[in-house]
């Protein structure tokens, strides 16, 4: 029997990378894009976004998420 890890160390899916980039874009007067539960979970488990404990409000990109975006922009 295998247990699912809370910290997936595998590569991110294309959808997760796209969602992270969309979250980083400035949106004037508009809310952040809604993420599917699987993409949000993948980003959260990878430590790239944080979600408020009460479940209200949007997700925030962590320092690790910012580092990934900077690295991708440098390519």
C-alpha contacts under 8 A as a table, 3 or more apart, distances in Angstrom:
res1	aa1	res2	aa2	distance
5	X	8	X	6.04
6	X	45	X	5.93
7	X	45	X	4.93
7	X	46	X	5.92
7	X	47	X	7.90
8	X	42	X	7.67
8	X	45	X	6.14
8	X	46	X	6.08
9	X	46	X	6.97
12	X	16	X	6.09
12	X	17	X	6.57
12	X	42	X	7.58
13	X	16	X	5.24
13	X	17	X	6.45
14	X	17	X	5.19
14	X	18	X	6.11
15	X	18	X	5.10
15	X	19	X	6.05
15	X	39	X	6.89
16	X	19	X	5.02
16	X	20	X	6.11
16	X	39	X	5.44
16	X	40	X	7.75
16	X	42	X	7.01
16	X	43	X	6.46
17	X	20	X	5.14
17	X	21	X	6.31
18	X	21	X	5.18
18	X	22	X	6.22
19	X	22	X	4.99
19	X	23	X	6.14
19	X	35	X	7.22
19	X	39	X	7.63
20	X	23	X	5.13
20	X	24	X	6.41
20	X	43	X	7.77
20	X	61	X	7.78
20	X	65	X	7.45
20	X	69	X	7.86
21	X	24	X	5.16
21	X	25	X	6.60
21	X	69	X	6.93
22	X	25	X	5.32
22	X	33	X	7.25
23	X	26	X	7.98
23	X	32	X	6.25
23	X	33	X	6.90
23	X	61	X	7.57
24	X	61	X	7.47
27	X	30	X	5.48
27	X	31	X	7.10
27	X	32	X	7.35
32	X	58	X	7.09
35	X	39	X	6.29
35	X	40	X	5.74
36	X	39	X	5.41
36	X	40	X	6.11
37	X	40	X	5.12
37	X	41	X	5.93
38	X	41	X	5.08
38	X	42	X	6.09
39	X	42	X	5.01
39	X	43	X	6.18
40	X	43	X	5.25
40	X	44	X	6.04
41	X	44	X	5.01
41	X	45	X	5.88
42	X	45	X	5.20
42	X	46	X	6.11
43	X	46	X	5.15
43	X	47	X	6.32
43	X	48	X	5.32
43	X	49	X	5.83
44	X	47	X	5.08
44	X	48	X	5.90
44	X	49	X	5.12
44	X	50	X	6.06
44	X	51	X	7.56
45	X	48	X	7.68
46	X	49	X	7.96
47	X	50	X	7.19
47	X	62	X	7.10
47	X	64	X	6.79
47	X	65	X	7.36
48	X	61	X	5.98
48	X	62	X	5.29
48	X	63	X	7.33
48	X	64	X	5.43
48	X	65	X	4.10
48	X	66	X	7.76
49	X	59	X	6.25
49	X	60	X	5.35
49	X	61	X	4.36
49	X	62	X	5.11
49	X	65	X	6.51
50	X	59	X	5.61
50	X	60	X	5.24
50	X	61	X	6.42
50	X	62	X	6.46
51	X	55	X	6.80
51	X	58	X	6.91
51	X	59	X	4.81
51	X	60	X	6.59
52	X	55	X	5.32
52	X	56	X	6.39
52	X	57	X	6.88
52	X	58	X	7.50
52	X	59	X	7.05
53	X	56	X	7.84
61	X	64	X	7.92
61	X	65	X	5.59
61	X	66	X	6.60
62	X	65	X	5.09
62	X	66	X	6.33
63	X	66	X	5.00
63	X	67	X	6.15
64	X	67	X	5.03
64	X	68	X	6.33
65	X	68	X	5.16
65	X	69	X	6.35
66	X	69	X	5.11
66	X	70	X	6.17
67	X	70	X	5.09
67	X	71	X	6.13
68	X	71	X	5.11
68	X	72	X	6.20
69	X	72	X	5.14
69	X	73	X	6.16
70	X	73	X	5.07
70	X	74	X	6.26
71	X	74	X	5.20
71	X	75	X	6.74
72	X	75	X	5.40
